[in-house]
Amino acid sequence: MLSPVGMQLFIDETKAKGYVVVAAVCPDASLAVARREIGKLVLPGQRSIHMKHESARRRGHIADAICRLSAVGVHVIVLDAGRGPEPEVVRRARALRTIVSRAAQEASASLVLDLDETLLARDARTLSAAVRASGATSVTYSHQPLRSQPLLSIPDVVAWCWARGGDWRRRVAPIVSEVIEV
């Protein structure tokens, strides 16, 4: 359950071993601290953190740092949409509708999705309809590239670890507040 204060939800996905959407929930009061901590993880010459480009040792360091953000109220919701038989876009839409219904419980909520030009129009239709259906006038959304929104690293890291399973999934478990099958 989300709390009755302003939140930003940073959303990314993984298609490895099924379709999983991850929403990192960050209270407005914790945004500056979270951005500062993520900024410390970006190496000189890097524009952003993306797990598929990191070494194994660094992946562990990054995952541990992400989990420490739970101390400032950041938590993650994992939406597992499985493997099919429906197309990924149908499963994604179901996950996004679930996120909007959760965000509608907030005093204000802003959803920030990792920008994928191929999904932009479809996401806009899905999100717009979900916001209208929820009656939540306080929910907004935008698509932004990872390089301009560093907190999108949080769902990227958790999604990568979640898809790998085993020790990687256990490593990020401290920041995961809920797993929902959609």
C-alpha positions as a Markdown table, in Angstrom:
| # | Residue | x | y | z |
|---|---|---|---|---|
| 1 | Met | 0.0 | 0.0 | 0.0 |
| 2 | Leu | 1.3 | 3.5 | -0.9 |
| 3 | Ser | 1.1 | 6.3 | 1.7 |
| 4 | Pro | -1.0 | 9.5 | 1.6 |
| 5 | Val | 1.8 | 11.8 | 0.6 |
| 6 | Gly | 3.3 | 13.0 | -2.7 |
| 7 | Met | 5.2 | 10.4 | -4.6 |
| 8 | Gln | 7.1 | 9.8 | -7.8 |
| 9 | Leu | 7.1 | 6.4 | -9.3 |
| 10 | Phe | 9.9 | 5.5 | -11.7 |
| 11 | Ile | 9.0 | 2.7 | -14.0 |
| 12 | Asp | 11.0 | 0.3 | -16.2 |
| 13 | Glu | 10.7 | -3.2 | -17.5 |
| 14 | Thr | 12.5 | -6.3 | -18.3 |
| 15 | Lys | 11.6 | -8.9 | -20.9 |
| 16 | Ala | 14.2 | -11.4 | -19.8 |
| 17 | Lys | 12.6 | -14.6 | -18.5 |
| 18 | Gly | 9.0 | -13.2 | -18.7 |
| 19 | Tyr | 7.7 | -9.7 | -18.7 |
| 20 | Val | 8.2 | -7.8 | -15.5 |
| 21 | Val | 7.4 | -4.1 | -14.8 |
| 22 | Val | 9.1 | -2.5 | -11.8 |
| 23 | Ala | 7.9 | 0.7 | -10.2 |
| 24 | Ala | 10.3 | 2.4 | -7.7 |
| 25 | Val | 8.2 | 4.5 | -5.4 |
| 26 | Cys | 10.0 | 7.6 | -4.0 |
| 27 | Pro | 8.4 | 10.0 | -1.6 |
| 28 | Asp | 8.8 | 13.6 | -2.8 |
| 29 | Ala | 10.7 | 14.4 | 0.5 |
| 30 | Ser | 13.4 | 11.8 | -0.5 |
| 31 | Leu | 14.0 | 12.8 | -4.1 |
| 32 | Ala | 17.1 | 14.9 | -3.5 |
| 33 | Val | 18.7 | 12.3 | -1.3 |
| 34 | Ala | 17.9 | 9.5 | -3.8 |
| 35 | Arg | 19.3 | 11.5 | -6.7 |
| 36 | Arg | 22.4 | 12.3 | -4.8 |
| 37 | Glu | 23.0 | 8.6 | -3.9 |
| 38 | Ile | 22.4 | 7.5 | -7.5 |
| 39 | Gly | 24.7 | 10.2 | -8.7 |
| 40 | Lys | 27.5 | 8.8 | -6.6 |
| 41 | Leu | 27.2 | 5.5 | -8.5 |
| 42 | Val | 27.7 | 7.0 | -11.9 |
| 43 | Leu | 31.4 | 6.6 | -12.9 |
| 44 | Pro | 33.4 | 9.4 | -14.7 |
| 45 | Gly | 32.5 | 9.2 | -18.4 |
| 46 | Gln | 29.2 | 7.4 | -17.8 |
| 47 | Arg | 26.0 | 9.2 | -18.6 |
| 48 | Ser | 23.8 | 6.8 | -16.5 |
| 49 | Ile | 23.7 | 3.5 | -14.8 |
| 50 | His | 22.4 | 0.6 | -16.8 |
| 51 | Met | 22.9 | -2.9 | -15.4 |
| 52 | Lys | 23.5 | -4.6 | -18.7 |
| 53 | His | 26.6 | -2.4 | -19.2 |
| 54 | Glu | 28.1 | -3.0 | -15.8 |
| 55 | Ser | 30.7 | -5.5 | -14.6 |
| 56 | Ala | 29.6 | -8.3 | -12.3 |
| 57 | Arg | 31.4 | -6.8 | -9.3 |
| 58 | Arg | 30.0 | -3.3 | -9.9 |
| 59 | Arg | 26.5 | -4.8 | -10.3 |
| 60 | Gly | 26.6 | -6.1 | -6.8 |
| 61 | His | 27.8 | -2.7 | -5.5 |
| 62 | Ile | 25.0 | -0.9 | -7.3 |
| 63 | Ala | 22.3 | -3.4 | -6.2 |
| 64 | Asp | 23.5 | -2.9 | -2.5 |
| 65 | Ala | 23.4 | 0.9 | -2.9 |
| 66 | Ile | 19.9 | 0.8 | -4.4 |
| 67 | Cys | 18.7 | -1.3 | -1.4 |
| 68 | Arg | 20.1 | 1.3 | 1.1 |
| 69 | Leu | 17.6 | 3.8 | -0.4 |
| 70 | Ser | 14.9 | 2.0 | 1.6 |
| 71 | Ala | 16.2 | 3.9 | 4.6 |
| 72 | Val | 14.8 | 7.1 | 3.1 |
| 73 | Gly | 11.4 | 5.6 | 2.2 |
| 74 | Val | 12.1 | 4.3 | -1.3 |
| 75 | His | 10.5 | 1.0 | -2.1 |
| 76 | Val | 9.8 | -1.0 | -5.2 |
| 77 | Ile | 6.7 | -2.8 | -6.5 |
| 78 | Val | 7.4 | -5.7 | -8.9 |
| 79 | Leu | 4.6 | -6.4 | -11.3 |
| 80 | Asp | 5.0 | -9.8 | -12.9 |
| 81 | Ala | 3.1 | -10.2 | -16.1 |
| 82 | Gly | 4.6 | -13.6 | -16.9 |
| 83 | Arg | 5.4 | -15.1 | -20.3 |
| 84 | Gly | 2.2 | -15.0 | -22.3 |
| 85 | Pro | 0.3 | -16.2 | -24.3 |
| 86 | Glu | -0.7 | -12.5 | -24.7 |
| 87 | Pro | 1.6 | -10.1 | -26.5 |
| 88 | Glu | 3.9 | -8.0 | -24.3 |
| 89 | Val | 2.0 | -4.8 | -25.0 |
| 90 | Val | -1.1 | -6.3 | -23.5 |
| 91 | Arg | 0.7 | -7.4 | -20.4 |
| 92 | Arg | 2.4 | -4.0 | -20.2 |
| 93 | Ala | -0.9 | -2.3 | -20.3 |
| 94 | Arg | -2.3 | -4.5 | -17.5 |
| 95 | Ala | 0.8 | -3.6 | -15.4 |
| 96 | Leu | 0.5 | 0.1 | -16.1 |
| 97 | Arg | -3.2 | 0.1 | -15.2 |
| 98 | Thr | -2.3 | -1.5 | -11.9 |
| 99 | Ile | 0.3 | 1.1 | -11.2 |
| 100 | Val | -2.1 | 3.9 | -11.9 |
| 101 | Ser | -4.7 | 2.4 | -9.6 |
| 102 | Arg | -2.0 | 2.3 | -6.8 |
| 103 | Ala | -0.9 | 5.8 | -7.6 |
| 104 | Ala | -4.5 | 7.1 | -7.4 |
| 105 | Gln | -4.4 | 6.5 | -3.7 |
| 106 | Glu | -1.8 | 9.2 | -3.3 |
| 107 | Ala | -2.3 | 12.9 | -2.5 |
| 108 | Ser | -0.3 | 13.4 | -5.7 |
| 109 | Ala | 1.7 | 11.0 | -7.8 |
| 110 | Ser | 3.9 | 11.5 | -10.8 |
| 111 | Leu | 4.7 | 8.4 | -12.9 |
| 112 | Val | 8.0 | 8.6 | -14.9 |
| 113 | Leu | 8.5 | 5.9 | -17.4 |
| 114 | Asp | 11.7 | 5.0 | -19.2 |
| 115 | Leu | 11.4 | 6.4 | -22.7 |
| 116 | Asp | 10.8 | 3.8 | -25.4 |
| 117 | Glu | 9.7 | 5.6 | -28.6 |
| 118 | Thr | 8.0 | 2.4 | -29.8 |
| 119 | Leu | 5.7 | 2.3 | -26.8 |
| 120 | Leu | 5.0 | 6.1 | -26.3 |
| 121 | Ala | 1.7 | 6.4 | -28.1 |
| 122 | Arg | 0.3 | 3.1 | -26.7 |
| 123 | Asp | 1.4 | 4.0 | -23.2 |
| 124 | Ala | -0.2 | 7.4 | -23.5 |
| 125 | Arg | -3.5 | 5.9 | -24.4 |
| 126 | Thr | -3.3 | 3.3 | -21.6 |
| 127 | Leu | -2.2 | 5.7 | -18.9 |
| 128 | Ser | -4.7 | 8.4 | -20.0 |
| 129 | Ala | -7.6 | 5.9 | -19.9 |
| 130 | Ala | -6.4 | 4.4 | -16.5 |
| 131 | Val | -6.1 | 7.9 | -14.9 |
| 132 | Arg | -9.7 | 8.8 | -16.2 |
| 133 | Ala | -11.1 | 5.5 | -15.0 |
| 134 | Ser | -9.5 | 5.9 | -11.5 |
| 135 | Gly | -10.8 | 9.4 | -11.2 |
| 136 | Ala | -7.4 | 10.5 | -9.9 |
| 137 | Thr | -6.8 | 14.1 | -10.9 |
| 138 | Ser | -3.6 | 14.0 | -8.9 |
| 139 | Val | -1.8 | 11.4 | -11.1 |
| 140 | Thr | 0.5 | 12.7 | -13.9 |
| 141 | Tyr | 2.9 | 10.8 | -16.1 |
| 142 | Ser | 5.8 | 11.4 | -18.5 |
| 143 | His | 8.3 | 9.4 | -20.5 |
| 144 | Gln | 11.9 | 10.4 | -20.0 |
| 145 | Pro | 15.2 | 8.9 | -21.1 |
| 146 | Leu | 17.4 | 7.3 | -18.4 |
| 147 | Arg | 20.3 | 9.7 | -19.1 |
| 148 | Ser | 18.0 | 12.7 | -18.1 |
| 149 | Gln | 16.2 | 11.0 | -15.2 |
| 150 | Pro | 18.8 | 9.2 | -13.0 |
| 151 | Leu | 16.2 | 7.7 | -10.7 |
| 152 | Leu | 15.0 | 5.4 | -13.5 |
| 153 | Ser | 18.2 | 3.5 | -12.6 |
| 154 | Ile | 16.4 | 2.1 | -9.6 |
| 155 | Pro | 13.8 | 0.1 | -11.5 |
| 156 | Asp | 16.4 | -0.9 | -14.1 |
| 157 | Val | 18.6 | -2.3 | -11.4 |
| 158 | Val | 15.8 | -4.2 | -9.6 |
| 159 | Ala | 14.3 | -5.5 | -12.9 |
| 160 | Trp | 17.7 | -6.8 | -14.0 |
| 161 | Cys | 18.3 | -8.5 | -10.6 |
| 162 | Trp | 14.7 | -9.9 | -10.5 |
| 163 | Ala | 15.0 | -11.4 | -13.9 |
| 164 | Arg | 18.3 | -13.1 | -13.0 |
| 165 | Gly | 16.7 | -14.7 | -10.0 |
| 166 | Gly | 18.6 | -16.6 | -7.3 |
| 167 | Asp | 21.2 | -14.6 | -5.4 |
| 168 | Trp | 20.5 | -11.5 | -7.5 |
| 169 | Arg | 16.8 | -11.5 | -6.5 |
| 170 | Arg | 17.6 | -12.1 | -2.9 |
| 171 | Arg | 20.1 | -9.2 | -3.0 |
| 172 | Val | 17.3 | -6.7 | -4.0 |
| 173 | Ala | 14.6 | -8.2 | -1.8 |
| 174 | Pro | 15.1 | -5.6 | 1.0 |
| 175 | Ile | 13.8 | -2.8 | -1.2 |
| 176 | Val | 10.9 | -4.8 | -2.8 |
| 177 | Ser | 7.7 | -4.0 | -0.8 |
| 178 | Glu | 5.3 | -6.0 | -3.0 |
| 179 | Val | 5.2 | -8.5 | -5.8 |
| 180 | Ile | 2.0 | -8.4 | -7.8 |
| 181 | Glu | 1.0 | -10.9 | -10.5 |
| 182 | Val | -0.9 | -9.0 | -13.3 |
